[in-house]
Amino acid sequence: MLADVGGSSLAGLAKPLPVDVLTALAVGLAQAVAGMHRRSVMHRDITPANIVISGDGVPCLVDFALATSFAEIRGPGRRASPGGAAVPMA
């Protein structure tokens, strides 16, 4: 069960956002991804629609439908492939 963080998705926010707001969101998102990776979890679908900004401005990742563990993608006899949503991958 995941907590309801409320707020709006990054996709739904009015643009353009001030540089200081974007910087804070980028740092928060990087910290969230780093925390997931420390726990061997790969989200695989990070898009503006899957980033919800809480009422206090903290970016939260949602929609873990495509998430997997590092062990799953690096399992015996498997080639490492991140998979995930094809369009936003760069």
N, C-alpha and C positions, 0 to 999 in steps of 0.2 A: 504494500500500500504506500503510495506516495502522498506527500502533503500537498494541499491546494495552496499554492503560493500567491494566488490572485494576480493582479497586475495585467499587463498587456504583453503580447508577443512583440518581439523586435520588428517583425514584419508590419505590425499594426501601428507602430509609433510614427508620429509626424516627422518628416525629413525636411531638410537636413538637421542632424543633431550637432550640438556644439562639440568641439574637439575634446574638451575636458570630460564630457559625458561619454563620448565614444571611447576615450582612453580608459576611463573607469570600467566601462562594460567589457572592453577587451581584456583588461587585467583580471577582472572577475571571472570571465569565461575561461581564460587560460588556467586560472587556479582550479576551476571546476573540472576541466579536462585533465589536468595534472592529477587531481585527486582520484578521478576514475581510473586513469592509467596506473596509478600506484596500486590500485585494487584489481588490476588486470582486466578492466572493462573498456571496451571500445564502443562508442555510441554509434558511429557509422551513418548518421543522418543529421549532422549539425547544419541547420538552415535557419534563417531569420524567424520562420514560423515555429521552430522548435526551441527558441530561446524566449523564455518568459521573464520579464523584468518585474520583480516583486515590488510591493508598495514602498519599500525602503531603498529601491534602486539596485538590488542585487540580481544579476542575471542567473537564471536557473534553467538547466536543460530539461526538456520534457520529451515525451514520445521515444521510448526505448525499444520500440518494436523491432528495429534492425540491430540492436545492440548484441554484442557477443563478447566472449572472453578471449583473451590472447591465446589461451590454450586451445580453444576451438579452432582458431584460424591457423595455428602452428602445430596442430596435432600430427601424430605419426603418419607419414606418407602424404601429407598435404603441403601444398605450396602456400607460403604466406601471401594472403591476398586480403586487403582491407574490405573489399566489397562495398556495400552501402549504396547510397543514392548516387547515381552516375552524374547527374547534371552539375551539382555544386562541387564535385571533386576537382581539385586542381593539381 
